[in-house]
Amino acid sequence: MLKAVSPMIELSTRDRDAMLRAAVIAPSMHNTQPWRFRFQGWVVEVYRDKERELPAEDPDRRMLFLSLGAAIFNLRVEAAARGYGSQVRQLTDRQRPDLVAVVELGGPHSGQLQLLAPCLIHRRTNRQPFTGQRLPGQVRAELVLSARIEGAELQWLDRPLRRWWLRMATNEAAATDDDDALRTAERRRWAGGDRDVDGIPSTALGPRSAGGEAVVREFAATPADATRPMALFESEPQLAVLSTRYDGPAEWLRAGQALERVLLEATAHGVSTSLLNQVIEHEDLRRELDDPLDPELRPQSVIRFGYGPPVPPTPRRPLADVTMPDDAAAGQE
């Protein structure tokens, strides 16, 4: 049943809180959760939280916008589950420089989005080894379609040469990261140890790779994390690159929505996922992921798919910490 939008009717606190809870469980780089939200009637304003950005590891803010896009998509899904349609508009406002986009609620909603709502609380970033079981062709096709619905392309890395290039570029990115004191310090701030509201706790880092051929992300930000148990990861990982036709904040925001749609669709099929964006985070290495058959595509994320063991959720900030009061936006500098 659709809910009509009327300027005389306020969005209920219950619906607002549900949409916020959905938004904040989106993935973000190092689980920094770099977002804030403000409700203005039937419009949700989405802001970047500069205190949670990663200037060393994400200098151009690409991953920031992907994270914001993922949060926006989750909000859209929960809105659809509650009978509301949604339309996203990216904004540039000199008076409010942290404002990234608005989500206008109301009107027809997508039944397809509504079907993804039960997957919101079950999606996880799974850094454990996956089994050798291959994804069925129909599931792969549905994941490709999910990306296209949101204006992106999901390309499976089936050719051995492309997987080899990814492994080589990933190894180079890891070596570069380890030699960068600023990147290492930033990672240490957000990954490892005990975490209550944000960051990646040691329990979510997964084991270290016992084989040199695996394409995984090592988070050894603290001495304790460097001694984590080792394990063998899948020798032939099922990998895909999410790309857009253009590059820039608008495309990154779109890519984030496409990414989350793919991750939720995978969750609906019982498929585990993790992100391997080390190469994406380096301007000079990202070109290694270009598809020679379609050089106009711009890689935005690398996703690992498979079937892994259950993993616990990572912590999230209280809703009060991510909600802006009605008069807060006017005081931005």
C-alpha positions in Angstrom: 0.0 0.0 0.0 1.4 3.4 -1.0 1.5 6.2 1.5 0.5 9.6 0.0 2.7 12.6 0.8 1.0 15.5 2.3 2.6 18.7 3.6 0.1 18.6 6.5 1.3 15.1 7.6 4.6 14.6 9.4 6.7 11.6 8.9 6.3 9.4 12.0 9.2 9.1 14.4 8.9 5.3 14.0 9.4 5.5 10.2 12.3 8.0 10.6 14.1 5.9 13.1 13.7 2.8 11.0 15.1 4.5 7.9 18.0 5.8 9.9 18.7 2.3 11.4 18.8 0.9 7.9 21.1 3.7 6.6 23.7 3.4 9.3 24.2 -0.4 8.8 25.6 0.3 5.3 29.3 -0.6 4.7 31.9 2.1 4.9 35.7 2.1 4.5 37.1 0.9 7.9 33.5 1.2 9.2 34.1 4.9 9.9 30.4 5.6 9.2 31.1 9.1 7.7 27.5 10.3 7.5 24.9 12.5 9.2 21.2 12.9 8.4 18.6 15.6 8.8 14.9 15.2 8.2 13.1 18.2 6.7 9.5 17.1 6.4 9.5 14.5 3.6 13.1 15.2 2.6 16.1 13.5 4.1 19.3 15.5 3.8 22.5 13.5 3.7 25.7 15.1 4.9 29.3 14.0 5.0 31.0 13.9 8.4 34.5 15.4 7.9 35.8 14.2 11.2 35.3 10.6 9.9 37.0 11.0 6.5 40.3 9.3 5.6 42.6 11.9 4.0 45.6 9.6 3.8 43.9 6.5 2.4 41.0 8.2 0.6 42.5 11.5 -0.6 40.0 12.2 -3.4 37.1 11.0 -1.2 36.0 8.4 -3.6 35.4 5.8 -0.9 33.6 8.4 1.2 31.0 8.9 -1.6 30.6 5.2 -2.1 29.9 4.9 1.6 27.3 7.7 1.5 25.7 6.1 -1.6 25.4 2.7 0.2 23.7 4.4 3.2 21.3 6.2 0.8 20.4 3.0 -0.8 19.6 1.3 2.5 17.4 4.3 3.4 15.6 3.8 0.1 15.1 0.1 0.8 13.6 0.8 4.2 11.5 3.6 2.8 10.0 1.2 0.2 9.3 -1.4 2.9 7.3 1.2 4.7 5.4 2.2 1.6 7.3 5.3 0.5 8.9 5.9 -2.9 12.2 7.8 -3.0 14.1 10.0 -5.4 17.8 10.9 -4.9 19.2 14.2 -5.9 22.9 15.1 -5.5 23.4 18.7 -4.4 26.2 21.3 -4.3 25.3 24.0 -1.8 28.0 26.7 -1.0 26.0 27.6 2.2 26.1 24.0 3.3 29.3 22.4 1.9 28.9 19.2 3.8 25.5 18.5 2.2 25.9 15.7 -0.4 22.4 14.7 -1.5 18.8 14.7 -0.5 16.3 11.9 -0.6 12.8 13.0 -1.4 10.2 10.6 0.0 6.8 9.8 -1.4 5.0 8.7 -4.5 5.2 5.2 -6.1 7.8 2.9 -4.5 9.7 -0.1 -6.0 8.5 -3.5 -5.1 12.0 -4.8 -5.9 13.5 -2.6 -3.2 11.0 -3.7 -0.7 12.0 -7.3 -1.3 15.6 -6.5 -0.2 14.5 -5.1 3.2 14.8 -8.4 5.1 18.5 -8.6 3.9 19.5 -5.3 5.5 20.3 -6.7 8.9 21.9 -9.9 7.5 24.4 -8.3 5.2 28.0 -8.7 6.5 31.5 -8.0 5.3 32.9 -11.5 5.5 36.7 -11.6 5.6 36.8 -15.4 6.3 37.9 -18.0 3.7 35.2 -19.0 1.4 34.5 -22.5 0.1 35.2 -23.6 -3.5 31.5 -23.7 -4.4 30.8 -21.6 -7.4 27.9 -19.2 -7.7 25.2 -20.4 -10.1 25.0 -18.7 -13.4 21.5 -17.3 -12.6 22.7 -15.7 -9.4 25.6 -14.1 -11.2 23.2 -12.7 -13.9 20.9 -11.3 -11.2 23.9 -9.5 -9.5 24.9 -8.0 -12.9 21.3 -6.8 -13.4 21.2 -5.3 -9.9 24.2 -3.1 -10.7 22.7 -2.0 -14.0 19.4 -1.0 -12.4 21.5 1.6 -10.4 23.4 2.8 -13.4 26.6 0.7 -13.0 28.3 -2.3 -14.5 29.4 -5.4 -12.7 32.1 -7.3 -14.6 33.1 -10.8 -13.5 36.9 -11.4 -13.6 36.7 -14.7 -15.3 39.8 -14.3 -17.5 42.9 -15.6 -15.7 44.9 -12.6 -17.1 42.7 -10.0 -15.4 42.8 -11.9 -12.1 46.6 -12.0 -12.4 46.7 -8.2 -12.9 44.4 -7.7 -10.0 46.6 -9.9 -7.7 49.8 -8.1 -8.8 48.2 -4.7 -8.4 46.8 -5.7 -5.0 50.2 -6.8 -3.8 51.7 -3.5 -4.9 49.0 -1.5 -3.2 49.6 -3.4 0.1 53.3 -2.8 -0.1 52.7 0.9 -0.7 50.3 1.1 2.2 52.7 -0.6 4.6 55.5 1.9 3.6 53.2 4.9 4.1 53.3 6.2 7.8 50.2 8.3 7.4 48.2 5.5 5.9 49.4 3.1 8.6 48.5 5.6 11.4 45.1 6.1 9.9 44.4 2.4 9.7 45.6 1.9 13.3 43.0 4.5 14.4 40.1 2.6 12.8 41.0 -1.1 12.6 41.9 -3.6 15.2 41.4 -3.9 18.9 38.0 -3.7 20.7 35.4 -1.4 19.1 32.1 -0.4 20.6 30.5 2.0 18.0 32.7 2.2 14.9 35.8 0.9 13.3 36.7 -2.8 12.6 37.2 -4.8 15.7 39.8 -7.5 15.7 37.1 -10.2 15.8 36.0 -9.0 12.3 39.4 -8.8 10.6 39.5 -12.5 9.7 42.6 -14.7 9.5 45.8 -13.8 7.7 46.4 -15.6 4.4 48.6 -18.7 4.6 49.1 -18.7 0.8 50.8 -16.2 -1.5 48.2 -16.5 -4.3 45.2 -15.3 -2.4 43.7 -11.9 -3.1 42.7 -10.7 0.4 42.9 -7.6 2.5 45.3 -7.8 5.4 44.5 -5.5 8.4 47.6 -5.7 10.6 47.2 -2.3 12.2 48.3 -3.3 15.7 51.0 -5.8 16.9 48.2 -8.1 18.2 46.5 -8.2 14.8 49.7 -9.2 13.1 49.7 -12.4 15.1 46.2 -13.5 14.1 45.8 -17.1 13.0 46.5 -18.0 9.4 44.3 -19.8 7.0 44.1 -20.9 3.4 41.8 -18.8 1.3 40.2 -19.9 -2.0 42.7 -20.5 -4.7 40.3 -19.2 -7.4 38.3 -16.4 -5.8 35.1 -15.3 -7.5 35.8 -11.6 -8.1 33.9 -8.8 -9.9 34.6 -5.1 -10.6 31.9 -2.6 -10.2 32.3 0.3 -12.7 30.6 3.4 -14.0 30.8 5.2 -17.3 32.2 8.4 -15.8 34.2 9.4 -12.8 33.6 12.0 -10.1 31.4 12.5 -7.0 28.1 12.0 -8.8 29.3 8.7 -10.2 30.8 7.6 -6.9 27.5 8.3 -5.2 25.7 6.2 -7.8 28.3 3.5 -7.6 27.7 3.3 -3.8 24.0 2.7 -4.4 24.8 0.1 -7.0 27.3 -1.6 -4.7 24.9 -1.9 -1.8 22.2 -3.2 -4.1 24.6 -5.9 -5.3 25.6 -6.8 -1.8 22.0 -7.0 -0.6 21.0 -9.1 -3.6 24.0 -11.4 -2.9 22.8 -11.7 0.7 19.3 -12.7 -0.5 20.9 -15.6 -2.3 23.0 -16.7 0.7 26.2 -15.4 -0.9 29.0 -13.9 1.3 30.8 -10.8 0.2 33.8 -8.7 1.0 35.5 -5.7 -0.6 39.0 -5.7 -2.0 39.4 -2.0 -2.8 43.2 -1.6 -2.1 43.8 -1.1 -5.8 40.9 1.3 -6.2 42.3 3.5 -3.5 45.5 4.2 -5.5 45.2 6.4 -8.6 48.2 5.0 -10.4 47.1 1.4 -9.8 43.4 1.7 -10.5 44.1 1.8 -14.3 45.3 -1.8 -14.0 41.7 -2.9 -13.5 40.5 -1.3 -16.8 38.7 -3.6 -19.1 40.6 -3.6 -22.4 37.4 -4.4 -24.2 35.6 -1.4 -22.7 38.2 1.2 -21.7 35.5 3.8 -21.0 34.4 2.0 -17.8 35.8 3.5 -14.5 36.4 0.9 -11.8 34.8 1.9 -8.4 35.0 -1.2 -6.3 36.2 -4.8 -6.3 33.9 -7.4 -4.7 34.7 -10.9 -3.6 31.8 -13.4 -3.7 31.5 -16.9 -2.3 30.1 -19.0 0.5 31.6 -18.4 3.9 30.8 -19.1 7.5 28.5 -16.8 9.5 30.2 -13.7 10.9 29.0 -11.2 13.5 28.1 -7.6 12.7 30.5 -4.8 13.2 29.4 -2.0 15.7 27.3 1.0 14.8 26.9 4.5 16.2 23.7 5.4 18.1 21.1 7.2 16.0 21.5 10.3 18.1 25.1 10.6 16.9 24.2 10.6 13.2 21.1 12.8 13.4 21.4 16.6 12.9 18.9 18.9 14.6 16.8 21.1 12.5 18.9 24.2 13.0 22.3 22.5 12.7 22.7 22.9 8.9 22.4 26.6 9.1 25.5 26.8 11.2 27.9 25.1 8.9 31.1 26.9 7.9 
